[in-house]
Amino acid sequence: MINLRKITEENFIEAFNLKLGAGQDAFVSHPIRSLAQAYVYRNQCQPFGIYNDEEMVGYVMVIYDHDVPEYDIWHMMIGEQHQGKGYGKAALEKVLSYIGSKPFGDSDRVTLTCNKDNKIALTLYRSMGFRETGVAWDDELELSRGLKCPEENL
Ligand SMILES: CC(C)(COP(=O)(O)OP(=O)(O)OC[C@H]1O[C@@H](n2cnc3c(N)ncnc32)[C@H](O)[C@@H]1OP(=O)(O)O)[C@@H](O)C(=O)NCCC(=O)NCCS
């Protein structure tokens, strides 16, 4: 059963030890780098380990953008040996549920970015109701959805 647990002094080494597959570092920052960013944005973000029961199988960070305002999902990854088992999809559902508790402020808009060549992640995000906003930086596409109503035109 997939669950999210906050990164703490008890589990950050497990996050350090998560491994991406060959070439996947072009698509996502490793949790070590992500946790450095989480320190900088510590008043507006929450990094999580993604657990299958008691085993950390992945990592994801939720960050609140006060300017838009919106919730952003950063650096989601499932360890190489655990990919393709439904964990990413299940984790994304838990992330949306966490955002629904509005931990940092009000907003129903959820946004993430994804490399245009990351076909697996794009398929996952589209299947979960995320749609391209038309905004792009280099190879990174921005995708967004409403919290309760994915089709809501945000
Ligand atoms: C992208 C990622 C998070 C998806 O997590 P996952 O646990 O591997 O994916 P899931 O098993 O939950 O599958 C979710 C959907 O992705 C698609 N998918 C998964 N593996 C796939 C594959 N090998 N080929 C094609 N589509 C695939 C399917 O649409 C699947 O949904 P379905 O089973 O209902 O058809 C994970 O593969 C990963 O960490 N990749 C490397 C890092 C990365 O790219 N992160 C995203 C940054 S934007």
The ligand as a Gaussian input file, in Angstrom:
#p B3LYP/6-31G(d) Opt

LIG

0 1
 C        7.509000       8.769000     -14.206000
 C        7.392000       7.883000     -12.966000
 C        7.267000       8.773000     -11.714000
 C        6.114000       7.033000     -13.102000
 O        6.013000       6.197000     -11.976000
 P        5.807000       4.601000     -12.169000
 O        5.561000       4.033000     -10.836000
 O        6.936000       4.077000     -12.956000
 O        4.492000       4.594000     -13.071000
 P        3.168000       3.710000     -12.830000
 O        3.564000       2.272000     -12.768000
 O        2.384000       4.262000     -11.718000
 O        2.414000       3.924000     -14.202000
 C        1.655000       5.098000     -14.404000
 C        1.328000       5.260000     -15.860000
 O        2.513000       5.555000     -16.583000
 C        2.497000       4.871000     -17.823000
 N        3.623000       3.940000     -17.855000
 C        4.278000       3.403000     -16.796000
 N        5.309000       2.618000     -17.225000
 C        5.261000       2.667000     -18.569000
 C        6.069000       2.105000     -19.600000
 N        7.110000       1.305000     -19.316000
 N        5.761000       2.389000     -20.869000
 C        4.714000       3.199000     -21.173000
 N        3.925000       3.772000     -20.237000
 C        4.197000       3.509000     -18.962000
 C        1.182000       4.160000     -17.932000
 O        0.270000       5.016000     -18.554000
 C        0.793000       3.986000     -16.501000
 O       -0.585000       3.979000     -16.287000
 P       -1.446000       2.629000     -16.533000
 O       -0.696000       1.529000     -15.854000
 O       -2.756000       2.944000     -15.881000
 O       -1.522000       2.479000     -18.002000
 C        8.630000       6.937000     -12.818000
 O        8.713000       6.092000     -13.925000
 C        9.939000       7.675000     -12.638000
 O       10.319000       8.001000     -11.519000
 N       10.676000       7.960000     -13.739000
 C       11.980000       8.626000     -13.655000
 C       11.900000      10.026000     -13.053000
 C       10.889000      10.891000     -13.771000
 O       10.836000      10.930000     -14.991000
 N       10.080000      11.618000     -12.984000
 C        9.064000      12.512000     -13.508000
 C        9.615000      13.881000     -13.625000
 S        8.452000      14.984000     -14.426000

